[in-house]
Amino acid sequence: MTIKEAQEQVDAWIKTYGVRYFNELTNMAILTEEVGELARIIARRYGEQSEKESDKDKDLGDEMADVLWVLMCLANQTGVDLTTALKKNIEKKTQRDKDRHTNNQKLR
């Protein structure tokens, strides 16, 4: 599935099952909540905090998909084509950082 197809699928789901999009501010709050849930799992599973028994069965991929879902909702609501935006962002990073990381002694 392409990013465009995913955005279209999210839009179709919202229009079929979700009644309508939550407003942009609500979705921004939901996105923040979902990122927090993802951060909690990563901090406990890969970081130095101990993982709580209730978090051990959490699916990392599902939590990432929740973040992606809400991000796509926001993109759809605001008219952002994420495929185009990502391509431009990669070009920007390439121009800006093409030598930055390879010349960073901290990464060696």
C-alpha positions, 0 to 999 in steps of 0.5 A: 500500500502506498502512502496515498492509498493509505490516506485514501483508505483512512478517509474512506473508513472515517466517512463510512464508520467514523461519521466525520473527522474529529476537529483538527485540535482534537486530533492533535491531542489524540496524536499526542496521546498516541505518541505518548503510548508509543513512547511508554512502550519504547522507554520500558522495552528498550530503555532503562525503565522496567516494563510493567506486566500490563505493557508486556503484551502491547504490540509496538507495530500497532502503537506505531500504526495508531500514530500513523492513523491520526497523522493521516487524519490530520493530513487529510483534514488539512489537505496535505499529500503526505507522499509529496510532503515526505519526498520534499522533506527527504530532499530538504534533509539530503541537501541540509545534512548530506555531509553532517552525519558522515562528518560527525565524529560522535557517530564513529 
